[in-house]
Amino acid sequence: MIQVFSKQPQIGTTIFTIMSKLATDVGALNLAQGFPSFDCSPQLIDLVNFHLKKGHNQYAPMAGVPALKEAIAEKTSSLYKVSYNPENEVTVVSGATEALYAAITAVVCPQDEVILFEPAYDSYAPSVELNGGIPIYITLEPPNYQINWDLVKQKISAKTKLIILNTPHNPTGKILTINDLNQLAAIVKDTNIFIISDEVYEHITFDGRQHLSLMQHPSLQERTFICGSFGKTFHITGWKIGYCLAPKELSVEFRKAHQWITFATSTPLQYALADFLKEPSYYLALPEFYQKKRDKFLVCLQNSGFSYLPAEGSFFQTVSYSDISDENDYELAVRLTTEIGVAAIPVSVFYHQKNDYKILRFCFAKDDEILEKAGERLSRLFSKSF
Ligand SMILES: Cc1ncc(COP(=O)(O)O)c(C=O)c1O
């Protein structure tokens, strides 16, 4: 009998898979996993059909089809006034998950330390560990989840190779400010520390706030891999297509990793997105579109008993029930799904030590009827049990 040695013994099935399966099994409204309940633009589907029929069905170039790399560079330059050379600084990949993994693989060697802020998106720490790196966790606490930059400074050592940031942030909806970026820049100045900035929710910001990309800070830009995704921007999370923007020397190393992970990304999807990106109105309308969803969801939550700080960005709203109940957040999330029919994610799963601050995360990228039904059900639960 072959003996299997697990390289990731502590890793099980992700909470997103568990909660989504549970939601399907019991017929609950799935506000757990981060995907829209509505479809993408019909024009985008037509463009894919067009390119499939046109014969764009063989391997794409390793770094992406030129038309898409150029469209990404143009969009970036017009939005953030930063230029990346499509030839050697823009790489198309199979989703931000791949961008993150390739960037981590490009720079992290065994025993290197990587600073992560928790709550953290679930792929960061395992991707670091698979490369032999050591996650150094910094805990962010509710309700503000503010980064304590003095603490970051203390955690930096001679072994620190990389810092991973995420703005707008999943699960908290927080956005980094210019003060955050200035403090980070002062800390990494005169070091060889790289940065990964996960900006997959770049177009989803609320209440007039602007997304501040790390590329906009020149002394951060030179050391940063910006990871983006079309999944969140165009309601196409199932397509798994994203990109990495990084200065030439960083992109050389990034591409070395990317070529062994997936080599290239789906060709017809790349051509379709290259055409679709020519019309900025789709992504420029997203803040208004999603702010309406967030506000609708907050109204639906009015009688729920949850307390919350409105999300600044992303399509997640976190809510606290610490004033009402002591129930463990994981158990409450399961009970919400099975008894009330609304699936949510317990925020403890985003902390490696499963810190339970009595907070749940809901995804409000759903049709209004689903949000309304969820609100009705949630108000019933709290009047019944607490
Ligand atoms: C913060 C964050 N980063 C990365 C990803 C992964 O993006 P993709 O689906 O493009 O791989 C997600 C998806 O939920 C996310 O929330």
The ligand as an SDF file (V2000), in Angstrom:
LIG
                    3D

 16 16  0  0  0  0  0  0  0  0999 V2000
   -9.3510   38.7700   -2.1300 C   0  0  0  0  0  0  0  0  0  0  0  0
   -9.4510   37.7800   -3.2490 C   0  0  0  0  0  0  0  0  0  0  0  0
   -8.3540   37.5020   -3.9620 N   0  0  0  0  0  0  0  0  0  0  0  0
   -8.3750   36.6300   -4.9790 C   0  0  0  0  0  0  0  0  0  0  0  0
   -9.5300   35.9660   -5.3220 C   0  0  0  0  0  0  0  0  0  0  0  0
   -9.5120   34.9670   -6.4440 C   0  0  0  0  0  0  0  0  0  0  0  0
   -9.8400   35.5310   -7.6590 O   0  0  0  0  0  0  0  0  0  0  0  0
  -10.0100   34.6100   -8.9610 P   0  0  0  0  0  0  0  0  0  0  0  0
  -11.3570   33.9960   -8.9120 O   0  0  0  0  0  0  0  0  0  0  0  0
   -9.8030   35.5350  -10.0980 O   0  0  0  0  0  0  0  0  0  0  0  0
   -8.9320   33.5500   -8.8810 O   0  0  0  0  0  0  0  0  0  0  0  0
  -10.7080   36.2230   -4.6050 C   0  0  0  0  0  0  0  0  0  0  0  0
  -11.9590   35.5010   -4.9140 C   0  0  0  0  0  0  0  0  0  0  0  0
  -12.8640   35.4240   -4.1510 O   0  0  0  0  0  0  0  0  0  0  0  0
  -10.6590   37.1560   -3.5430 C   0  0  0  0  0  0  0  0  0  0  0  0
  -11.7510   37.4480   -2.8190 O   0  0  0  0  0  0  0  0  0  0  0  0
  1  2  1  0
  2  3  1  0
  2 15  2  0
  3  4  2  0
  4  5  1  0
  5  6  1  0
  5 12  2  0
  6  7  1  0
  7  8  1  0
  8  9  2  0
  8 10  1  0
  8 11  1  0
 12 13  1  0
 12 15  1  0
 13 14  2  0
 15 16  1  0
M  END
$$$$
